[in-house]
Amino acid sequence: MLLMDIEVLPVVPTSVDTPEIIPDIGQAMREKLTDVVDKDFEQIVEAQAELAKGLWIKEYVKDKEGNIISDELGNPKVKVYQQKPDKDAGQYLLNQVIGKPKENMVVAGKVNFILDI
């Protein structure tokens, strides 16, 4: 678990009226995750790109005990299949490079605005 390595957490006041402070766990977790991602950044981006393009997967056929099964010539039996490209992985990479496209919102019906001046 990520929080086990965190010794000191940043703190934020609970409100302006009370001096009591609580740990900002979300910020501490983001900092820890940033460190983990920073360490393997290139490999993570490469894996994301491979997902976006689709993968060829090779698996060894195993018996119930987990031993690899061999064919009559003594070669390990394998299954090879292709995983389709992951649309979400591709969209994420494009959004990171060129920015997320703007989305239009249509509001239908009556809208009330209350202004406190």
C-alpha positions as CSV (number, residue, x, y, z in Angstrom):
1,M,0.0,0.0,0.0
2,L,1.3,3.4,-0.9
3,L,0.7,5.1,2.5
4,M,3.0,2.8,4.4
5,D,6.1,4.7,3.3
6,I,4.8,8.1,4.1
7,E,6.0,9.4,7.5
8,V,4.9,13.1,7.5
9,L,1.7,14.2,5.8
10,P,0.9,17.7,4.8
11,V,-1.9,19.3,6.7
12,V,-4.7,21.6,5.9
13,P,-7.1,23.4,8.2
14,T,-10.6,21.9,8.5
15,S,-12.1,25.4,8.4
16,V,-11.3,29.0,9.0
17,D,-13.2,28.9,12.3
18,T,-11.5,25.9,13.9
19,P,-7.7,25.6,14.4
20,E,-7.9,21.8,14.2
21,I,-5.9,20.4,11.3
22,I,-6.2,17.1,9.4
23,P,-3.7,15.3,7.2
24,D,-4.1,15.9,3.4
25,I,-3.9,12.2,2.5
26,G,-4.9,12.8,-1.1
27,Q,-1.9,15.1,-1.6
28,A,0.5,12.7,0.1
29,M,-0.8,9.8,-2.1
30,R,-0.3,11.9,-5.3
31,E,3.2,12.7,-4.3
32,K,4.0,9.1,-3.7
33,L,2.4,8.1,-7.0
34,T,4.4,10.8,-8.8
35,D,7.6,9.3,-7.4
36,V,6.6,5.8,-8.6
37,V,5.6,6.9,-12.1
38,D,8.7,9.1,-12.4
39,K,10.9,6.1,-11.8
40,D,9.5,4.1,-14.7
41,F,8.1,6.8,-16.9
42,E,9.5,5.7,-20.2
43,Q,8.4,2.1,-19.7
44,I,4.9,3.2,-18.7
45,V,4.6,5.4,-21.9
46,E,5.9,2.5,-24.1
47,A,3.4,0.1,-22.5
48,Q,0.6,2.6,-23.0
49,A,1.6,3.0,-26.7
50,E,1.7,-0.8,-27.2
51,L,-1.8,-1.1,-25.7
52,A,-3.0,1.6,-28.1
53,K,-1.6,-0.4,-31.1
54,G,-2.7,-3.8,-30.0
55,L,-0.6,-6.7,-28.6
56,W,0.5,-10.1,-29.6
57,I,0.3,-12.4,-26.5
58,K,2.2,-15.7,-26.1
59,E,1.2,-18.0,-23.3
60,Y,2.6,-21.4,-22.4
61,V,0.0,-24.1,-21.9
62,K,0.1,-25.4,-18.3
63,D,-1.5,-28.3,-16.5
64,K,-3.5,-28.0,-13.3
65,E,-0.3,-28.0,-11.2
66,G,1.2,-25.2,-13.2
67,N,3.7,-27.3,-15.2
68,I,4.3,-26.4,-18.8
69,I,2.9,-29.0,-21.2
70,S,5.2,-30.2,-24.0
71,D,4.2,-31.5,-27.4
72,E,5.4,-34.9,-28.8
73,L,8.8,-33.4,-29.8
74,G,9.4,-32.0,-26.3
75,N,8.7,-28.3,-27.3
76,P,6.5,-26.3,-24.9
77,K,3.0,-25.9,-26.1
78,V,2.0,-22.2,-26.6
79,K,-1.1,-20.2,-27.4
80,V,-0.6,-17.0,-29.4
81,Y,-3.4,-14.5,-29.9
82,Q,-3.8,-10.9,-30.7
83,Q,-5.4,-8.4,-28.3
84,K,-7.3,-5.6,-30.2
85,P,-6.0,-2.1,-29.9
86,D,-7.2,-0.3,-26.7
87,K,-9.2,2.7,-27.8
88,D,-9.0,4.3,-24.4
89,A,-5.2,4.0,-24.2
90,G,-4.9,5.6,-27.7
91,Q,-7.3,8.4,-26.8
92,Y,-5.4,9.1,-23.5
93,L,-2.0,9.4,-25.3
94,L,-3.5,11.7,-28.0
95,N,-5.1,13.9,-25.3
96,Q,-1.7,14.1,-23.5
97,V,0.1,15.2,-26.7
98,I,-2.4,17.5,-28.4
99,G,-4.8,18.3,-25.6
100,K,-8.3,17.1,-24.8
101,P,-10.8,18.3,-27.3
102,K,-13.3,20.9,-26.1
103,E,-16.7,19.5,-25.4
104,N,-19.9,21.5,-26.0
105,M,-22.7,21.4,-23.6
106,V,-26.3,22.1,-24.6
107,V,-28.7,23.2,-21.8
108,A,-32.3,22.7,-22.6
109,G,-35.1,24.0,-20.5
110,K,-35.3,26.8,-17.9
111,V,-32.2,27.9,-16.1
112,N,-32.2,30.1,-13.1
113,F,-29.2,32.1,-12.0
114,I,-29.1,33.5,-8.5
115,L,-26.6,36.3,-8.0
116,D,-25.8,37.5,-4.5
117,I,-24.5,41.1,-4.9
